[in-house]
């Protein structure tokens, strides 16, 4: 046995949440965990670049509180254009990748 296992969405839910009647709740929780992880990684990048929230806010032309909300993954703060502006304020570039199973297409 190799020691690694690959899951698709359904097999993961079946194995770890077999008796869960409300899968929507489990999936919403998982999405939130991913959003929090992404927000944390963005905040870490900002700190590694030596920028304050206020400096990023100034570059985005928003208030510092908005940057704080992004970094805490607050609902509404993580819209694509907001995250895109945040990444650009850090000097990054956003790419949009469409994943079609075995094929990936960069669209932006």
Protein Blocks (a to p, Z undefined) as FASTA:
>chain_A
ZZiacddfklmmmmmmmmlmblmlmmmmmmmmmmmmmmmmmmmmmmmnopafklmmmmno
pafklmmmmmnopghjlgfklmmmmmmmnopacdddddehjaccdfZZ
